[in-house]
Amino acid sequence: MLVGPAADFSTCKNLRNADLRGAQLQSANLQGVDLAGARLDGADLKFATMIEADLRSASLVGASLFKADLSFSDISGARLWRADLREASMTATVAHSADFSEADLRSVKMFSMHRAANVSFDGADWSGSSMTDNRFVNASFRGTNFENVAMEDVRMTNSYFEGNNFKGLVLVDSRLQHCSLRGAQLNGASLRDLRAQNADLTGATLRDTFLQMAQLDNVKASGCDFSGADLHWAVLERADLTNARFVNSIITEANFAHSACDGTDFYKATGSSLADFFNISGTPINLETGLFVPP
């Protein structure tokens, strides 16, 4: 079998544990090929067809997969450190415990990835990407770049975020329950119909963020800055909002019932009279005493 650009492996589908490090496989046909455990570090797989390929536990460190098609493949346990996956197609790709650390995922096409738990995206660049209907549960996003990323119906429950760039992020109908977002900079992000119950937003900044109808029950948001955010119809019941800021925020019909609000600043918040402050604890700042029962 000739290994080279545009190689056709349709008649040689068993490449399990093969050593293909540095191989020139641009535009190769690897559809349905068994590459489990294969070593493809530094391989050139630009434009390669890898639909339904078995890449479980394969090593693709530093590989070039620009515009490769990995749809319906299984990359569980694969190592894709520093791989180039720009504009790669990954529809319904299985990726349990795959490692994309420092990978270039700009404009990657990730759709319907329902089996992708425990994935690491630490240091990866997702900027400019659009993705829909993915399940990245228990994932690690330390230092992941989300600039101008658009996501819809993406579940990232119980995931860890740290040191991220969220500039221009658009998140629609997505889930961040039980996530760690301590100190996150989400200023100006659009988080529509967000479900982030029990998330940790301690010290995070969400200035001018769109959070209409967000479900933020039981969040830890001590010291969080929601200044200028649109929280119309948002639910923040039983949340820790100690020393949080809602300066110039829209809180019309928002629900703060049973939340800890000691030192919480509502200066010039719009819609305070229509928000629910039933049974809050502590003493908020710049909130009319007629809207809550002082301790």
Rosetta silent file (secondary structure, phi, psi, omega in degrees, C-alpha in Angstrom):
SEQUENCE: MLVGPAADFSTCKNLRNADLRGAQLQSANLQGVDLAGARLDGADLKFATMIEADLRSASLVGASLFKADLSFSDISGARLWRADLREASMTATVAHSADFSEADLRSVKMFSMHRAANVSFDGADWSGSSMTDNRFVNASFRGTNFENVAMEDVRMTNSYFEGNNFKGLVLVDSRLQHCSLRGAQLNGASLRDLRAQNADLTGATLRDTFLQMAQLDNVKASGCDFSGADLHWAVLERADLTNARFVNSIITEANFAHSACDGTDFYKATGSSLADFFNISGTPINLETGLFVPP
SCORE:     score description
SCORE:     0.000 S_00000001
   1 L     0.000  124.797  179.666    0.000    0.000    0.000 S_00000001
   2 L   -76.069  124.346  175.341    1.433    3.316   -1.074 S_00000001
   3 L   -99.661  113.646 -178.353    1.555    5.829    1.755 S_00000001
   4 L  -178.523 -179.670  179.690    1.448    9.286    0.279 S_00000001
   5 L   -55.152  137.735  178.799   -0.778   12.177   -0.754 S_00000001
   6 L    63.326   18.748  177.874   -4.243   11.087   -1.954 S_00000001
   7 L   -61.516  144.442 -179.117   -3.536    7.486   -0.934 S_00000001
   8 E  -112.897  112.438 -177.996   -6.614    5.233   -0.979 S_00000001
   9 L  -100.568   21.793 -176.797   -6.852    2.826    1.944 S_00000001
  10 L   -66.081  -20.707  178.293  -10.268    1.442    0.993 S_00000001
  11 L  -106.713    6.011  178.918   -8.750   -2.006    0.402 S_00000001
  12 L  -141.092   81.052 -170.288   -6.416   -1.883    3.400 S_00000001
  13 L   -96.928    2.151  178.386   -8.487   -0.946    6.405 S_00000001
  14 E  -106.591   96.575  176.023   -6.410   -2.462    9.193 S_00000001
  15 L  -120.380   28.937  179.804   -3.788    0.048   10.282 S_00000001
  16 L   -57.852  130.582  178.795   -4.168   -0.635   13.983 S_00000001
  17 L    62.113   16.838  179.699   -1.039    0.470   15.902 S_00000001
  18 L   -67.193  148.630  176.392    0.619    1.509   12.631 S_00000001
  19 E   -97.953  101.646 -178.802    3.588    3.872   12.774 S_00000001
  20 L  -121.876   32.174 -179.235    2.677    6.743   10.460 S_00000001
  21 L   -62.078  128.015  178.262    4.572    9.506   12.190 S_00000001
  22 L    72.663    8.381 -177.376    5.214   12.384    9.806 S_00000001
  23 L   -65.023  144.078  177.538    3.408   10.608    6.959 S_00000001
  24 E   -92.720   98.626 -173.712    2.291   12.709    3.993 S_00000001
  25 L  -125.431   34.131  178.255   -1.386   11.806    3.747 S_00000001
  26 L   -58.680  133.258  177.188   -2.975   14.937    2.329 S_00000001
  27 L    60.842   19.492  179.696   -6.408   14.160    0.827 S_00000001
  28 L   -69.063  150.165  174.951   -6.005   10.479    1.721 S_00000001
  29 E   -95.947  103.127  179.649   -9.054    8.216    1.812 S_00000001
  30 L  -117.886   26.216 -177.701   -9.086    6.734    5.311 S_00000001
  31 L   -64.303  126.079  177.723  -12.827    6.224    5.551 S_00000001
  32 L    71.618    9.112 -177.741  -13.686    3.380    7.916 S_00000001
  33 L   -78.246  140.720  177.062  -10.016    2.531    8.478 S_00000001
  34 E   -84.956  104.846  178.950   -8.959    1.002   11.814 S_00000001
  35 L  -116.408   22.611 -179.163   -6.272    3.355   13.154 S_00000001
  36 L   -58.745  129.183  178.764   -6.741    2.498   16.821 S_00000001
  37 L    73.569    3.390 -178.775   -3.489    3.053   18.680 S_00000001
  38 L   -69.134  152.145  177.169   -1.778    4.326   15.524 S_00000001
  39 E  -104.635  108.946 -177.498    1.038    6.853   15.774 S_00000001
  40 L  -120.739   25.290 -178.711    0.280    9.791   13.513 S_00000001
  41 L   -58.694  129.315  177.808    2.317   12.441   15.284 S_00000001
  42 L    71.511    6.595 -179.434    3.241   15.219   12.879 S_00000001
  43 L   -70.270  149.278  176.910    1.367   13.549   10.022 S_00000001
  44 E   -98.502  103.437 -177.355   -0.018   15.710    7.228 S_00000001
  45 L  -117.360   26.729  178.841   -3.707   14.802    6.983 S_00000001
  46 L   -57.120  134.186  177.812   -4.984   17.994    5.419 S_00000001
  47 L    63.816   10.407 -178.647   -8.267   17.407    3.529 S_00000001
  48 L   -68.510  146.124  174.682   -8.176   13.708    4.485 S_00000001
  49 E   -96.245  112.349 -176.470  -11.423   11.733    4.544 S_00000001
  50 L  -126.158   28.943  179.394  -11.578    9.964    7.906 S_00000001
  51 L   -59.994  131.490  178.238  -15.315    9.384    8.181 S_00000001
  52 L    62.009   16.770  176.416  -16.106    6.466   10.526 S_00000001
  53 L   -71.575  148.254  176.181  -12.402    5.869   11.150 S_00000001
  54 E   -97.501  105.620 -178.336  -11.418    4.174   14.412 S_00000001
  55 L  -116.824   25.928 -178.856   -8.837    6.457   16.037 S_00000001
  56 L   -60.869  129.677  178.508   -9.264    5.308   19.610 S_00000001
  57 L    60.658   17.289  175.539   -6.108    5.950   21.642 S_00000001
  58 L   -74.415  156.615  177.596   -4.297    7.127   18.519 S_00000001
  59 E  -111.124  117.544  179.890   -1.565    9.735   18.845 S_00000001
  60 L  -124.256   38.450 -177.799   -1.918   12.755   16.564 S_00000001
  61 L   -61.679  123.060  178.141    0.351   15.162   18.401 S_00000001
  62 L    69.738   11.105 -179.777    1.116   18.101   16.131 S_00000001
  63 L   -72.383  151.511  176.231   -0.712   16.502   13.206 S_00000001
  64 E   -99.868  114.343 -179.798   -2.216   18.696   10.494 S_00000001
  65 L  -121.089   31.333 -179.495   -5.920   17.933   10.047 S_00000001
  66 L   -56.452  122.614  179.661   -6.880   21.151    8.291 S_00000001
  67 L    57.798   21.373  173.727  -10.291   20.623    6.649 S_00000001
  68 L   -72.958  155.086  178.993  -10.127   16.893    7.379 S_00000001
  69 E  -109.633  106.389 -179.878  -13.454   15.086    7.759 S_00000001
  70 L  -106.863   19.248 -177.803  -13.650   13.179   11.045 S_00000001
  71 L   -60.663  138.116  177.973  -17.423   12.861   11.061 S_00000001
  72 L    62.605   12.519  176.053  -18.788    9.711   12.716 S_00000001
  73 L   -84.593  170.554  176.798  -15.253    8.667   13.679 S_00000001
  74 E  -121.011  110.655 -179.756  -14.218    7.522   17.160 S_00000001
  75 L  -112.969   24.446 -178.765  -11.304    9.470   18.648 S_00000001
  76 L   -56.681  130.993  178.387  -11.871    8.413   22.253 S_00000001
  77 L    73.561    3.362 -179.891   -8.651    8.598   24.230 S_00000001
  78 L   -74.106  149.971  178.183   -6.782   10.087   21.266 S_00000001
  79 E  -105.517  113.185 -177.922   -4.008   12.615   21.858 S_00000001
  80 L  -118.764   34.764 -178.634   -4.414   15.655   19.624 S_00000001
  81 L   -58.154  131.046  175.864   -2.053   18.015   21.430 S_00000001
  82 L    57.023   18.923  177.271   -1.180   21.028   19.275 S_00000001
  83 L   -72.235  150.506  177.100   -2.955   19.443   16.291 S_00000001
  84 E   -96.845  105.255 -179.199   -4.230   21.722   13.515 S_00000001
  85 L  -115.939   26.480  179.454   -7.972   21.078   13.209 S_00000001
  86 L   -58.180  129.756  177.370   -8.960   24.337   11.563 S_00000001
  87 L    59.866   16.817  176.090  -12.208   23.951    9.623 S_00000001
  88 L   -69.371  149.036  177.930  -12.236   20.209   10.301 S_00000001
  89 E   -98.677  126.907 -176.879  -15.645   18.495   10.165 S_00000001
  90 E  -136.295   52.982  177.904  -16.575   16.574   13.307 S_00000001
  91 E   -74.997  125.497  177.292  -20.262   15.725   13.044 S_00000001
  92 L    58.768   24.849  176.577  -21.285   13.011   15.540 S_00000001
  93 L   -69.643  135.193  175.631  -17.644   12.279   16.360 S_00000001
  94 E   -88.630  128.684 -171.262  -17.187   10.143   19.491 S_00000001
  95 L  -142.501   32.165  179.885  -14.517   11.750   21.662 S_00000001
  96 L   -55.348  128.494  175.252  -14.645   10.415   25.217 S_00000001
  97 L    59.394   21.125  173.525  -11.441   11.409   27.088 S_00000001
  98 L   -71.648  152.921 -177.624   -9.821   12.841   23.956 S_00000001
  99 E  -120.452  108.632  179.362   -7.123   15.443   24.585 S_00000001
 100 L  -103.763   26.399 -175.941   -7.168   18.583   22.426 S_00000001
 101 L   -54.576  127.646  178.046   -4.724   20.546   24.600 S_00000001
 102 L    60.332   18.428  177.657   -3.341   23.562   22.698 S_00000001
 103 L   -73.925  152.128  176.053   -5.016   22.369   19.487 S_00000001
 104 E   -93.269  103.605 -177.108   -5.960   24.878   16.802 S_00000001
 105 L  -111.991   25.413 -179.440   -9.739   24.514   16.529 S_00000001
 106 L   -62.684  130.055  178.789  -10.483   27.783   14.789 S_00000001
 107 L    58.812   23.906  175.742  -13.638   27.520   12.679 S_00000001
 108 L   -66.801  151.603 -178.804  -13.920   23.806   13.484 S_00000001
 109 E  -110.694   93.348  179.796  -17.315   22.267   12.706 S_00000001
 110 E  -107.881  111.790 -178.689  -18.442   20.311   15.763 S_00000001
 111 E  -134.285  140.086  174.560  -22.059   19.169   15.536 S_00000001
 112 L    54.638   38.752  174.947  -24.094   16.491   17.341 S_00000001
 113 L   -87.737   84.945 -175.110  -21.156   15.255   19.404 S_00000001
 114 L   -84.961  -16.857 -179.241  -23.279   13.490   22.007 S_00000001
 115 L  -119.617   81.529 -175.871  -20.530   11.160   23.226 S_00000001
 116 L  -149.191   52.944 -179.418  -17.697   13.454   24.248 S_00000001
 117 L   -86.220  153.687  174.154  -17.348   13.321   28.034 S_00000001
 118 L    60.749   35.090  179.673  -14.155   14.055   29.993 S_00000001
 119 L   -88.733  145.009  174.800  -12.472   15.849   27.090 S_00000001
 120 E  -105.993  123.821  174.273   -9.588   18.273   27.631 S_00000001
 121 L  -116.217   25.670 -176.170   -9.554   21.496   25.609 S_00000001
 122 L   -57.804  124.999  176.258   -6.910   23.170   27.776 S_00000001
 123 L    72.715    5.784 -179.815   -5.194   25.970   25.871 S_00000001
 124 L   -76.429  155.232  179.252   -7.095   25.205   22.658 S_00000001
 125 E  -109.806  107.447 -179.994   -8.132   27.980   20.280 S_00000001
 126 L  -101.696    8.109 -169.772  -11.817   27.772   19.349 S_00000001
 127 L   -56.258  137.657  177.496  -12.100   31.348   18.101 S_00000001
 128 L    77.096    5.350 -177.295  -14.601   31.939   15.313 S_00000001
 129 L   -85.353  154.889  173.161  -16.122   28.476   15.588 S_00000001
 130 E  -124.836  133.093 -179.192  -19.809   27.592   15.416 S_00000001
 131 E  -146.559  148.070 -175.186  -21.135   24.469   17.080 S_00000001
 132 E  -140.224  141.436  169.214  -24.509   22.956   17.810 S_00000001
 133 E    60.829   52.247  177.987  -25.941   20.071   19.820 S_00000001
 134 E  -115.527  157.277 -178.820  -22.787   18.896   21.620 S_00000001
 135 E  -126.919   87.350  179.807  -22.320   17.205   25.011 S_00000001
 136 L  -100.654   65.265 -176.874  -18.970   18.196   26.551 S_00000001
 137 L   -79.146  142.034  179.389  -19.725   16.993   30.085 S_00000001
 138 L    58.830   33.584 -178.617  -16.921   17.002   32.700 S_00000001
 139 L   -88.577  161.555  176.089  -14.630   18.798   30.262 S_00000001
 140 E  -114.484  124.979 -177.717  -11.591   20.936   31.046 S_00000001
 141 E  -123.431   41.608  179.538  -11.373   24.367   29.397 S_00000001
 142 E   -68.374  116.715  176.956   -8.359   25.924   31.125 S_00000001
 143 L    73.560   11.057  178.676   -7.154   28.786   28.940 S_00000001
 144 L   -68.311  137.263 -179.927   -9.432   27.860   26.031 S_00000001
 145 E   -92.617  113.906 -179.846  -10.024   30.759   23.635 S_00000001
 146 L  -106.862   20.555 -175.635  -13.764   31.284   23.019 S_00000001
 147 L   -61.507  125.944  178.349  -13.493   34.614   21.200 S_00000001
 148 L    58.120   29.456  175.656  -16.420   35.085   18.782 S_00000001
 149 L   -84.899  139.660  176.453  -17.554   31.491   19.289 S_00000001
 150 E  -117.487  120.917 -179.625  -21.240   30.732   18.639 S_00000001
 151 E  -126.052  140.407  173.881  -22.760   27.752   20.438 S_00000001
 152 E  -135.429  133.792  179.975  -26.321   26.464   20.517 S_00000001
 153 E    53.716   52.295  177.337  -27.639   23.587   22.615 S_00000001
 154 E  -112.468  127.594 -179.790  -24.213   22.739   24.015 S_00000001
 155 E  -103.177  120.268  178.829  -23.985   20.996   27.375 S_00000001
 156 L  -124.254   33.922 -177.236  -20.838   21.637   29.377 S_00000001
 157 L   -54.404  138.534  175.859  -22.188   20.510   32.731 S_00000001
 158 L    61.131   30.937  179.145  -19.641   20.012   35.514 S_00000001
 159 L  -100.165  165.278 -174.915  -16.810   21.463   33.422 S_00000001
 160 E  -117.515  126.927  178.466  -13.890   23.620   34.541 S_00000001
 161 E  -120.037  139.584  177.947  -13.048   27.015   33.058 S_00000001
 162 E  -158.380  129.272  175.220  -10.039   29.153   33.950 S_00000001
 163 L    63.791   38.810 -176.491   -8.314   32.082   32.251 S_00000001
 164 L   -92.970  154.614  170.704  -10.564   32.073   29.186 S_00000001
 165 E  -101.161  109.287 -178.505  -11.142   34.707   26.520 S_00000001
 166 L  -106.165   16.681 -176.652  -14.933   34.964   26.104 S_00000001
 167 L   -58.995  125.877  177.177  -14.975   38.153   24.004 S_00000001
 168 L    75.778   11.596 -179.320  -17.910   38.062   21.581 S_00000001
 169 L   -65.607  134.220  173.579  -19.178   34.701   22.865 S_00000001
 170 E  -121.873  117.600 -177.381  -22.745   33.832   21.837 S_00000001
 171 E  -122.917  121.771 -177.558  -24.311   30.989   23.793 S_00000001
 172 E  -121.306  128.597  173.744  -27.891   29.917   23.046 S_00000001
 173 L    49.787   49.363 -176.743  -29.948   27.378   25.002 S_00000001
 174 L  -119.797  166.611 -172.959  -26.855   25.857   26.591 S_00000001
 175 E  -122.765  129.623  177.405  -26.026   24.308   29.947 S_00000001
 176 L  -130.110   33.183 -179.403  -23.280   25.181   32.405 S_00000001
 177 L   -62.210  140.583  176.129  -24.692   23.565   35.533 S_00000001
 178 L    60.619   20.576  179.229  -22.163   22.826   38.285 S_00000001
 179 L   -85.248  152.591  173.007  -19.370   24.473   36.252 S_00000001
 180 E   -97.316  113.478  178.898  -16.429   26.323   37.753 S_00000001
 181 L  -126.680   35.446 -177.758  -16.250   29.825   36.260 S_00000001
 182 L   -60.299  126.756  177.759  -14.416   31.546   39.089 S_00000001
 183 L    71.681   10.479 -178.219  -13.050   34.897   37.933 S_00000001
 184 L   -62.943  143.130  177.924  -14.392   34.406   34.400 S_00000001
 185 E  -104.643   95.522 -176.850  -14.457   37.500   32.165 S_00000001
 186 L  -112.456   28.142 -177.905  -17.789   37.285   30.339 S_00000001
 187 L   -59.179  128.432  175.571  -18.293   40.984   29.672 S_00000001
 188 L    75.636    2.996  179.349  -20.649   41.645   26.766 S_00000001
 189 L   -70.806  155.236  175.774  -21.311   37.975   26.091 S_00000001
 190 E  -108.190  108.593 -175.960  -24.742   36.875   24.881 S_00000001
 191 E  -117.413   79.948 -172.567  -25.928   33.982   27.059 S_00000001
 192 E   -83.467  131.672  178.560  -29.474   33.338   25.910 S_00000001
 193 L    53.326   39.433 -179.062  -31.648   30.899   27.854 S_00000001
 194 L   -70.567  138.350  172.300  -28.604   29.868   29.857 S_00000001
 195 E  -117.534  108.075 -175.600  -28.964   27.109   32.426 S_00000001
 196 L  -135.117   39.501  179.425  -26.158   27.389   34.966 S_00000001
 197 L   -58.531  140.758  176.850  -27.655   26.206   38.230 S_00000001
 198 L    64.753   16.390  176.713  -25.100   25.520   40.984 S_00000001
 199 L   -76.842  157.584  177.478  -22.266   27.076   38.961 S_00000001
 200 E  -104.358  106.726  179.930  -19.385   28.847   40.699 S_00000001
 201 L  -111.606   23.451 -177.449  -19.155   32.447   39.460 S_00000001
 202 L   -54.315  123.859  176.913  -17.187   33.773   42.406 S_00000001
 203 L    71.012    8.077  179.901  -15.412   36.981   41.389 S_00000001
 204 L   -75.566  159.888  175.420  -16.556   36.698   37.770 S_00000001
 205 E  -120.953  124.887  179.204  -17.433   39.746   35.671 S_00000001
 206 L  -127.916   45.993 -179.083  -20.525   39.720   33.464 S_00000001
 207 L   -66.264  133.805  177.840  -20.834   43.419   32.675 S_00000001
 208 L    58.643   24.599  179.946  -23.316   44.236   29.908 S_00000001
 209 L   -85.125  141.233  178.061  -23.948   40.517   29.460 S_00000001
 210 E   -85.410  113.751 -175.938  -27.255   39.319   28.002 S_00000001
 211 L  -132.458   28.107  178.769  -28.793   36.976   30.588 S_00000001
 212 L   -57.886  132.921  177.160  -32.514   37.183   29.962 S_00000001
 213 L    64.495   15.349  178.039  -34.313   34.142   31.394 S_00000001
 214 L   -64.120  140.185  176.817  -31.032   32.702   32.684 S_00000001
 215 E  -101.704  102.706 -174.568  -31.459   29.974   35.290 S_00000001
 216 L  -120.776   32.183  179.348  -28.866   30.755   37.950 S_00000001
 217 L   -58.600  139.736  173.249  -30.396   29.065   40.976 S_00000001
 218 L    61.625   20.186  178.215  -27.952   28.226   43.771 S_00000001
 219 L   -73.519  151.990  170.086  -24.978   29.858   42.043 S_00000001
 220 E   -95.877  107.241 -175.078  -21.964   30.982   44.030 S_00000001
 221 L  -131.374   33.957  177.852  -21.554   34.561   42.824 S_00000001
 222 L   -60.896  128.035  179.173  -19.892   36.336   45.713 S_00000001
 223 L    73.475    7.746 -179.669  -18.187   39.477   44.406 S_00000001
 224 L   -73.928  141.632 -178.647  -19.542   38.867   40.906 S_00000001
 225 E  -106.931  106.675  177.508  -20.071   41.980   38.773 S_00000001
 226 L  -102.278   19.346 -175.052  -23.353   41.973   36.814 S_00000001
 227 L   -55.524  130.131  178.065  -23.250   45.729   36.153 S_00000001
 228 L    74.986    0.255 -178.625  -25.225   46.674   33.053 S_00000001
 229 L   -74.559  151.449  176.520  -26.319   43.078   32.481 S_00000001
 230 E   -98.266  103.480 -177.499  -29.796   42.276   31.181 S_00000001
 231 L  -112.144   28.076  179.123  -31.306   39.870   33.727 S_00000001
 232 L   -57.008  126.309  179.993  -34.943   40.287   32.750 S_00000001
 233 L    66.873    9.275  179.192  -36.848   37.190   33.962 S_00000001
 234 L   -70.232  151.720  178.999  -33.625   35.607   35.270 S_00000001
 235 E  -113.818  116.890  178.210  -33.835   33.232   38.225 S_00000001
 236 L  -124.695   39.941 -178.972  -31.209   33.650   40.974 S_00000001
 237 L   -65.507  142.262  174.843  -32.994   31.882   43.802 S_00000001
 238 L    54.280   32.329  179.231  -30.949   30.686   46.791 S_00000001
 239 L   -93.002  154.881  171.925  -27.803   32.179   45.280 S_00000001
 240 E   -93.746  102.865 -177.852  -24.804   33.567   47.147 S_00000001
 241 L  -112.922   24.676 -179.213  -24.711   37.157   45.897 S_00000001
 242 L   -56.337  125.167  178.527  -22.683   38.597   48.750 S_00000001
 243 L    61.174   17.598  174.644  -20.984   41.825   47.604 S_00000001
 244 L   -74.785  161.518 -178.212  -22.144   41.251   44.030 S_00000001
 245 E  -121.662  128.741  175.024  -22.866   44.278   41.819 S_00000001
 246 L  -122.847   36.384 -177.174  -26.019   44.877   39.771 S_00000001
 247 L   -64.392  124.996 -179.850  -25.274   48.534   39.026 S_00000001
 248 L    60.342   19.236  177.666  -27.393   49.776   36.090 S_00000001
 249 L   -81.281  160.232  172.577  -28.547   46.213   35.451 S_00000001
 250 E   -98.593  115.149 -177.515  -32.001   45.271   34.194 S_00000001
 251 L  -123.741   24.350  179.327  -33.613   43.054   36.829 S_00000001
 252 L   -57.228  123.356  179.296  -37.269   43.366   35.837 S_00000001
 253 L    60.270   19.733  172.591  -39.135   40.272   37.058 S_00000001
 254 L   -75.848  152.583 -176.159  -35.870   38.638   38.124 S_00000001
 255 E  -113.242  111.893  178.721  -36.144   36.254   41.065 S_00000001
 256 L  -109.434   14.529 -172.678  -33.702   36.733   43.974 S_00000001
 257 L   -55.216  137.170  175.031  -35.791   34.855   46.564 S_00000001
 258 L    65.834   15.546 -178.763  -33.922   33.250   49.476 S_00000001
 259 L   -90.146  155.202  174.951  -30.556   34.567   48.238 S_00000001
 260 E   -84.523  114.872 -172.878  -27.688   35.929   50.333 S_00000001
 261 L  -124.006   28.848 -179.544  -27.538   39.629   49.424 S_00000001
 262 L   -70.354  122.203  179.997  -25.351   41.203   52.076 S_00000001
 263 L    76.598    5.913  178.908  -23.523   44.143   50.501 S_00000001
 264 L   -71.511  128.714 -172.583  -25.083   43.441   47.108 S_00000001
 265 E  -100.984  117.821  179.460  -25.241   46.706   45.161 S_00000001
 266 L  -110.873   31.417 -176.542  -28.390   47.470   43.140 S_00000001
 267 L   -57.087  123.156  177.551  -27.513   51.095   42.329 S_00000001
 268 L    54.515   27.684  174.844  -29.781   52.369   39.529 S_00000001
 269 L   -69.795  133.702 -179.395  -30.896   48.836   38.667 S_00000001
 270 E   -84.165  133.080  175.619  -33.908   48.945   36.346 S_00000001
 271 L    87.169   16.496 -178.994  -37.036   47.067   37.377 S_00000001
 272 H   -56.816  -38.064 -176.581  -36.207   46.626   41.069 S_00000001
 273 H   -68.882  -15.747  179.904  -39.849   47.144   42.015 S_00000001
 274 H  -105.509    0.288  177.930  -40.850   44.208   39.813 S_00000001
 275 L   -85.690  160.116 -179.020  -38.128   41.824   41.007 S_00000001
 276 E  -102.767  112.206  178.772  -38.732   39.180   43.683 S_00000001
 277 L  -112.605   28.928 -176.316  -36.646   39.705   46.842 S_00000001
 278 L   -60.178  125.505  172.188  -38.683   37.376   49.068 S_00000001
 279 L    58.729   33.111  174.183  -36.806   36.212   52.148 S_00000001
 280 L   -72.377  157.000  178.777  -33.355   37.414   51.063 S_00000001
 281 E  -112.066  156.468 -178.555  -30.704   37.513   53.775 S_00000001
 282 L    83.887 -178.854 -178.322  -28.226   40.268   54.605 S_00000001
 283 L  -117.351  106.725  177.634  -28.466   43.960   53.817 S_00000001
 284 L   -72.891  164.853 -179.898  -28.225   44.946   50.143 S_00000001
 285 E  -107.269  142.162  175.828  -27.013   48.387   49.051 S_00000001
 286 L    58.662   38.451  174.280  -29.055   50.925   47.085 S_00000001
 287 L  -127.153  127.366 -178.040  -32.250   48.894   47.259 S_00000001
 288 L   -56.143  133.196 -177.162  -35.409   50.442   48.656 S_00000001
 289 H   -63.897  -20.637  178.621  -36.230   48.913   52.027 S_00000001
 290 H   -71.787  -10.864 -177.991  -39.834   48.515   50.948 S_00000001
 291 H   -92.339  -10.406  179.399  -38.739   45.863   48.460 S_00000001
 292 L  -150.285  167.093  178.899  -37.312   43.470   51.053 S_00000001
 293 L   -97.297  112.563 -179.584  -37.504   42.754   54.767 S_00000001
 294 L   -61.343  148.896  178.788  -34.371   44.091   56.517 S_00000001
 295 L   -68.610    0.000    0.000  -32.666   41.660   58.926 S_00000001
